[in-house]
């Protein structure tokens, strides 16, 4: 989207604060202007032949990263491959823990340098926390919030309802547009994870893109 120059300056300041905080929390952090540069930066952070898989993410599709991972340069364990059985998909989830690179997005990134994510099956947050040698998070600037409180609210009012619509879930938020703390069998908010300062320096890399992507 095209931004007013004044608004762009303010957003850039928020991005800069967030990147500095991520670095203080032992995560690599980068800013790129658009999806093309995001793919280029991702390629710089990976090696041809790497075993790679990904978390569920609209951002990865919208930025062209899924297409890049399917380019043949990598051993891509593709959770979106047509015709996968439930057993084959679960096998990809398990193999993610021994992958070279795990690529995903984040539900929210705080200006304090924290990643906040909410999962249903929790395969995504589990792999982000432990297993893959490298975790690369790609997120639009719309995922940046001030703090964990705002991150929680962002998921409740934006990410979770939108994803429930996308996944055709029969949850109250599909109808109300906000989290209702439901007990639905279709609930996708089951695991809540905050990633703050990391013990393994630079294992987690965050690419912030100067546009809006994902939920």
N, C-alpha and C positions, 0 to 999 in steps of 0.2 A: 504494500500500500504506500501511496505517496504521503509524506508527512510535511506539515508546516515546519519551516526552518526553526522557529522558536521552540516548538514542541520537540523537534529532533534533538536540540541542544540539551533539553531537560532529560530526555530519555537516555542520551549518551552519558550524562553524568551518573544516572542510576546504574547503567551498565558498567561503567568504570569502577564505581564503588563495589559492585557485586563481584567483579573480576578480582579486585584486590583482596576482598574478603575470602574468596575461594582459594586464592593462592596462600593466604595466611593459614587456611585450614588444610594445607598440604595437598591441594588439588591443582592440577594444571588448568588454566582458563584462558580462553581466546575469544576475541570478537571478530566476526566476519559480517560483511554488509548484506550478503544475500545467499540464496541456496547454492549457487554455483561455487562460491568461495567456501561454503560449508563442506561440500563434497571434496574440494581440493584439500582443505585442512584435514578432513577425515583421512584421506589417502596418505597424507604426510605422516599421520600417527599410526599407520598400519604397514605391514609388510606383505608383499605378494606371497601367496601360499599360506597365509595365516588361516587358522580355523576360526571362523567368525559366526556368531549368531546374534539375534536381536530380541528386544522386548517388544511387546505390542505397542504400537505408536503410530498415530496419524502423521506426526511431524516427519518421521522418516520417509513416508511416502510423499508428502508435500514438498520436501526439499530435494527429492530425487536420490536420496541415499539408498533406498531399497534397490533401485535400478543399478546403482553403482556396485552394491554388494553382490548383485547377480551378474556382474560383468565377466566372471570367469577368472578374475585375478586372485580370488580367495576360495578357500574351502568353506563355502557358505552353507550353514545348516539353516535352511529356509523354512521357517515356521508357517509361511504363507504359500508354500508350494501347493498347487492344485492336487486334490485327491488324497491328501494325507489322512490316514486313519487316526483315531484318538490315541492309539498305542504309539504310532510313529511320532505324533506331535509330542507326547509325553517323553519319548526318548530324546527328542531335541531339547526339551526343557532340562533333562538330566545331563546331557552332554555339554550344555552351556557351562557347567561348573568347571570343566576342564578345557574350555576354549581359550584361545590366545586373546581374543577381543570380544567384548560384549557391547553392542551398540544399542542405545535406548534414548528416551527423552526423560523429562522429569515433570511431574505435575506442578511443581513450584520450586523456585530458587530464591532464597532470601538474600537481601542485601548484606546480611551477616555471614554469607557464604555457606549456607546450609541447603541441602537437597531434601525436599519433602515429597514423599510418594505414598499413594494408597493403592493397594492391589486386592484383587479377588483371590485368585489361585496362589498368588505370592511368588510365583517363579521369577518374575522380573525383579522384585526387591531383593529376593534371596541372592540372585546372581550379582546384583549391584553390590551387595554387602561382602560377598566372599566367593572365591573360586576362580573366575576368569583372571588372567594375568593383567588385563587392561580393560577398563570400563570407559566408554566414550559416550558422553551425554550431549545430545544436540537439542537445543531449545530456542524458540523465538523469544524476543525480549518481553512478550506478553506474559511469560511465565515468572517474571521477576516480581517479588512482593517485598514489603518492608521486613517482615519477621514471620515467625512460625504461626502466630495467631492469624495473620493475613493469609498464610499458606493454607491453613485449615479451612478458612472461609472460602478461599478460591476453589478448593476441591469440592466443598459442599454446594457451592452456588454455580460453578461453571464446569469443572472437569468431570465430576461424577455424573451429573444429569446428562451432559452431552454424550458421554461414553455409553450410558445406559440406552439412550436413543439409538446411537450407532450400532449397538449390539442387540437391539430389539429386546431389551430386558423388560420384564413386567414388574416394574418397581414404581412406587409412588412419585419419585422425582421426575419420571418421564412426563407426568401430568402436571406437576406443580412447578417444575423448573428449579427445585432446590431440594437438598437432602432432607428427608423426613425421619432419619434414624430408624429405617424400616427393619422388619424381621422377615422380609421377603426371601423366598428360596432363590430368587434371581439377583439378590444383593451382590454388588461387586466391591463393596468397601469392607474388606475383612482384615487386612494387615496395614498398619500405619507406621511408617518408618521415617526417621530423621537421620540424615547422614551429616555429621558435623566434622570436626577436625579428624583427619584420617591418620591411622597409624602407619600405613604404607604410603610413603610420600609419592605423589604423582601417578599412583595407580589409576585414580579417577581423573579423567580429562573432561572439561566442560566447554563446549563450543556454543557461544551465544550468537544468534543470528539477528541482524537488525531489521527484522520484520516479524509479523505475527504468524505463528504456525501452531497447529494442534489445539487441543483443549486445555 
